[in-house]
Amino acid sequence: MNFILKNENAIYYEVNFSCDNVIFLSLGSEKFFITDARYTIEAKEYAKNCEVIESSNLIESAKEILKKNSIKSITFDPNDFTFFEYKNMVKDLDINFVEEISFSKTKRLIKSDYEIKLLKKASSLGKDGFKEFAKYIKNSGFKKSEKELYFNAYKFMSQKGELETSFNPIVAINENAAKPHALPTNKRLKKDDLILVDAGVKYKRYCSDRTCTSVADFDNFNFERKQTFKNKKHQKIYDIVLKAQEKSIKEARAGMKACDVDKIARDFISQAGYGKYFVHSTGHGVGLDIHEFPNINSKNELIIEDNMVFTVEPGIYIPNEFGVRIEDTVYIKNGKAEIL
């Protein structure tokens, strides 16, 4: 299959290097990495098994290569190109552009053993970041605002800038935690508050993703799964979410449909009486992108296989009160889910 890519991570997967301004062509046995003068030196050093072409007009250079090679058909992902870019690309070309949405993510669905190793390392580094952030909250978190905590979450997750984060951390207290992707506010952390933290880091471009919900006990603050809340409703909801998450991980199997993994968590929470407050999917794939395939939701009938990697992150969000989410990233090994 001939194909064209513009997505940075999709291209990295093909040739072990990428940048923020590149078009990649795979034409039979020939591969072309077209970029501008800012990146050609690094591209020639690190990009594998491709010809690096320096260009001041990437689309025109790509079109010249397609014409030269008499290409009749090429696959592209419409998510890669703006409408303007696509119009310029197809203009004056007698080529069939075959639309295939997210074909690179589909290609990356089952991870290699080496990719699993990188993802395990990313996960380990992410857990280290959570431990350091927990120490900070224990010693200095009292009366700090969500904005200050957010800044420090980034600081400790990234090991003071040594690592890139997978996404902007989420730090939410009490009622703000009822928003699954809450933005930080000036709300300050007090004793016995509920605090939700969702964060991850990258290792060699591969992402980690984890969410912890904890009680603000400044004498013994931690992000462990065992939490003892003073607020009885916090404890009740936390225990329901934790059991749903643990049950999903324990029962997930190769050969199941993705929707059946989602159903384990969703049914447990619904039977506890809080189904309407579980407002998102149970999980998503993780790899070079923080959101990859498989999507663990109620509609996806994709069959789960060994070496697939995805999050398990059920949650209950009660508007204007609080929210609880518990998330780990797992991979399927010998037919069963294991936490990375």
N, C-alpha and C positions, 0 to 999 in steps of 0.2 A: 504493500500500500504506500503510495506517495502521499506525503502530508506536509503541512506547513504549520509552524507554531510561533506564537509570540509571547506566551505566558512564561515568566521567568523560571518558575519551578519545573514546569513541564520540560523546558529546554535543558535545565540542569540534569534532570533524570536521563536525558538522552546522551549527554556528552560530558557530564561531570563539571560543567562550568556554565554560568549564566550571568546576565547583567540586566540593567533596567531599560536597555535600548537595543533590542536584537530581534531579528527574524531568522528562524531556523527552517531549512528545507531538507527533507529526507526524500531523495529521489532514487529509488532502487538501492544500489550499493553506495551511492554518493550522498554525502551530507555536507551542508553549507551553513556556516555560522556567520551571518551578516550583521556587522555592528559598526559603530563609528570609532573615530580615532582615539577616543578616551579609553577604550577597552581592548584594542587590538593586541597590545603587548601581552596583557594577562590572558586573553583568549588563546593566543598562539602557544602560551606556556602551559595552560591548564586544560583546555578543551580537547577531548579525546576523539579520535577517529572522524575528524571533519576538517573541511577546508575553511579557514577563517578569511573572510572578505571584508576589507575596510570600505565603508561607504558613507557618503554624506546624505544619501537618499535611499533608505533601506528598501522601501517598496519598489522603487524603480530598479534597483539592483536585483531584487528577487524576481521581478518580471523578466529581466534580461536572461537570468539563469533558466527560468521556466521555458522561455522561447528557444534558447540555445539547445536545450535538452529535448525539445519537441514534446513536451508534456501535454497529454490530452485530458488527464483527470487528476485532481488532487483533493485530498481530504483536509478540511479545516474545522476548527471549533469556533462557532459564531461568538462565543464568549470572549475570544481572544482579541477581536478587532472591533473598533468603533465603526459606525456606519460610514463615516467619511473615509476611513482607511480601507474598508472593504470595497467601496465604490472605486477608489483609486487603484486597488489591486486588480479588480476584474476588468477595468477599462481597457479596451483594445486587445484583450486576450481571448483567443479561441480555445478556452480551456473550461472543462466542466468542474466547477468548485462544488465538492460534495460535502454537505453540512453534516457533521457528527458531533453532537454536543458532548463536551467533557470526555472525549475519547482518551486523552492522556490519563485522566483520573481512573478511568476504567482499566487502562493498561497497568496502572500502579496499584490495583485493588489488592492483589496478593503480594505481600512483601517477601523479599529474599531474606535468607538467614542473616546476611550482612546488614540489611536495613533494620531487621529486628534488633540486632546488636546496637546499632546507632540509636534506635528509639529507646532501648533500655537505658543507655547512657544518658540520653536527654531526660528521661524520667527520673533517674537517680539524681542528676544535677538539680532538677526541679524540686525534688523532695528536700535536698540540702537547702535550697532557697527558702522553702516553707519553714524549715527548722530555724534558720537565722531570723526570718521575719517574726516567728513566734517569740524568740528571745527578745527582740526589739519591743514587741507589744507588751510582753511581761514586764520589762524594765522601764519602758518609756511611753507605752501606749495610752495610759490613762489621760482622758480629756483631749487626746489628739483628734483632730477632725478627720473625716473620711479623705479629704484632699491630702492632708499630711500623711496619712496611712498609705494612701495610693502611691505617693511619691516614694515612700520607704519600701513599699512592696516591690516597686520597680528596682530600687537600689539593691535590695537583698536578693531578689530573684535573679537579677543580671550579674550578681557578684561584683557590684560596683562598676558595671560597664564591661566586664569581661565577656559576658554572654549576651546574645540577643534574645529578647523575650518573644514568645510565640504570638502574643497579642498584648494589648494594653490590659494590665491586671484589673480585675473587678474587686472592689472593697466596699462592702455595704453593711450598714448597721440597722438592726431592727426593721422598721417599716420600709427602708430603702432596699432591704434584701428581698422584699416582695416583688421587686422588678428584676427579672432574670438577668438582664444586662444593664444593671444600674450604673449611672454615672456618679462619681464622688461629689459629695456636698460638704457643707460646713458643719454637719452634724458631728458631735463629739462622742467618743467612746467612754462609756461609764461602766462601773462595776455591774456585773451580771447581765450586761447587754448581750444580744446575739450578734455575731459578726460573721459574714460570709466572705470568703476570699477565693477567687477563681484566677489561676495564673499558670504560666508555663514558660519554658525556655527552649532554645534551639541548640542542638549539638550537631555540627557539620550539616546545618540546614534542616535537620529533622526535629520535629516539634514534640514537646510534652504538653500535657493538659491535665489539670487536677483542680478539684474544688473541695474546700473544707468549710464546714460551718462549726463554729465554736462558741463557747460561753466565755465572756470576758471576766475570767477569774485571774486577777493579776498576781496572785500568789503562786498559781500553778498553770499559767496559760500554755496551751499546746494545740496542735492541729491533729491530734490523734483521733481515731474514730470513736473511742469511748469518751463521751461528754456527759457531764452532770450539770444540768441547768437548774437554777433556782426557780425559774418560771415554769410551772407545770405544763402549760400549753406548749411552750418551746420544747420541752422534753418529749411530750407525746408526739408531736409532729416529727421531731428529729428521729425518734425511734422508728416511726413508720417508714420514713425515707431510707434510713440505714438498712432496715430489714428488706425493703424492696430492692435496694441496690445489691445487697449481699445475695439475695435469692436469684436475682438476674444473672449475676456472675457465676454462681454455683450451678445454675441450670442451663446456661447457654452451651450449645453444642454445635459442632460442625454438622451440616446436614439440615439444620433448622433454617427456616426463613428468617430474614432480618425482622420482619413484622412480628414473628413469634417471640423473639427476644424482647422487643418492645412490650409485647402483651404481658410478659411475666411481671414487669415492674408496674405497668399500668393497671393490671387487674388487682394486684396487691393493694395499691393505693386507693383504687376505686372501692374495693371491699372494705377498706378502713373508713370510707365515707368522704374521701377528699379527692376523688377523681377529677372534678371540675377545676381543681386548683393545680393540677399537673398539666401545664400549658404548652409544653414543648416535647420534642421527641426524646427518646431515652438515650440516644447517643449518635455519634458520627465518627467516620473514619479519621485517622490521624496519620500524617506522614510528612512529606515535604511541605504540604499545606496543613494548616490547623484544622480545616474542614475538608475531608476527602470522602471517598466511598469506603465502606458501605454506610449508608444512612440507616440508622436503627430507628425506624418510625413505624407507624401503624399501617402504612400502605406498601412498604417495600417488600416484595416477594423474592428478592435475591437470596440465594442459598449461601449460608455461611460456610466458609472453608478454612482449613488450616492456614496459618500465617496471615489471616486478615487481622487488622488492628483497628479497634474502635473504642470509644468511650462508653461507659455506663454511668449515666448521670441523672437519675430521677430527681424530681423536686416537687415541693408543695409551696405555693406562693399565695398567702392570704393578704389581699390588698389592705393597705393602711395599718397592717399589724407587723408581719414579718414573713420571711421566706427561708426555706431550707433546701439546699442542693448538696448532694454528695457525689463526687465524681472521681473515678479512676479510669485509666486507659488500660485496656486488656488486649491480649493477642490470643489467637486460637492455636493451641499446641496439643497434638495428639487428640484432637477432637473436643478439647475442653478449654474454657477461658482461664487465662492466668493473668494476674495483674503485672504490668511491666515494672 
